[in-house]
Amino acid sequence: MKYKTSTGSLLALFAVCLSTPRSIAEDWVEVLSEDFSKKTELDSSTWGFERGFVRGAEPQYYVDKFGETVYIRNSHLVIASKRGDMSQLSLIPHDALSPQGRTEKYVSGSIFTKNSWQCLRVEVIAQLPSGPGIFPAIWLRGQDKRSYSEIDIVEYFWKTNKFGTTIHYGPDQSHLSRAGRSDDCSVCSKAFQKYIAEIDNNTVTIMRNDTIITHLNIKDLNPDQQRIFKQPYRLKLNLALSGEYPWSTSEGEGEAEMLVKSVRLWQKPCAK
């Protein structure tokens, strides 16, 4: 299996490998394989749910119950955002308020792997929603509390109507360096795509299907930055709503679905 490389300008701190074909090398060992066409529910030993108002000013309340905003339908895992009167939604505790005291009427789903891995390869086959205020993401979050590392394998940016990848890294969330790019990807919300990330102690590579989108050479960073990537990562899939969008009472607004066919993860010994 070979990968061709996309054209286009890339931000500083990463480069695209133009000549070396990429494949799943023999030293990758599969550690997770989820084919949702063969499942009727999520394995609770593999997946966890986020709950509540989790990040920033996003208006959705994440529901931590399978079958409400996360479910399997027609052989796909569905992560859905829904609209409704919170006081009437049995799936929401009546005292559920965000720290800001918000009482927005949106619920959605966010799941994560309970295990985390260092030096891993991730493949997610998914169809992402798009539209005003819609903010789906497939991403990896580093688990070392001494630094911050977030690898956004794919996100939809509603302001620019583009799909993008971003690598965030730094001593904490207030002092981050970033590398990434975005493109139109008109098919991303219309058909299933394979979203791929590979991380080891030397490189971070993000691909869509057979195309390298972002490649960061960790060895080009300073020693403190290099150490940030030497940590285990959890995979997260969520459908958020933007806190910057002027939500109204329009019928159907804020309702969307992310469809996932499969999730696979591999691990290999970390290079010195």
C-alpha positions, 0 to 999 in steps of 0.5 A: 500500500503506497501513499501519494503526497498532496500539493499546497503550502504547509505551515512552518515546522513540518514538511511533506515527505515527497519520495518515500512510500508509506506502509504498515511496517511489520513492527506495527502490532494491532491493539484495537480493531472495531468493525461497527458492522459487526456490533450492536453496542460499544464495548464498555471495557474499550470505550468511555464517555465524556459527560457534561459541558466539557470544553470552553464555551461550546453549548452542547452537553455530552451525554454519557449513555449509549443509545442516546447521542451515541448508538449503532445504526445501519452498521455504523457508529453514530455520534449525534448532536440533538436539540431539545428542551433540557428540562424535558430530556430524561437523559439530562440531570435536572440540575445539570448546568455548566460552570458558566450557568448555561442552560443551552438546549443541545446534547451530543456525544463524545467517546474516548479509548480507555487505554492509551498508547505510545508510538501508535498508528490510528485509522478511522473510517468516517463521514463527518458532518458539516454546516454552520456551527458544526464542529466534529473532530477525531483527535488524540490527546496526550496523557502526560500531565507535565506537558500538553500534546493534542493531535487533531487528525481531522476537524471541520472548521465551519467559519471557513468551510474547510477540513483540517489537521493541527498538531498542538504541543507545548509545556501547557495549553497557554504556551503552545506551538502548532503545525497543520493545514486545512483544505476544502475536501468537498467529499469529506461530508459526503462520503467515507474517508480514512483518517490516519495518524502515525506517531513515534519518537521521531515523527508525526504524520497525518493522512487522509486516504492515500495522501499525507496532509501533515508531517512533523519531524520531531527531531527538528524541534528543541529537546524540551519539545521533543520530550512532549511527544514521548507519551501515551495518547488516547483516541477521541471522537466527538461532535461539538457545536461552536460557542462562537456561532449565533445559535437561534431557534431555527428548526433543525439547527445544531442537529448533525451526525458523525458516521464511523465505519471502523476504528483500528489502532496499532502500536510498535516499539518506540525508537530511541 
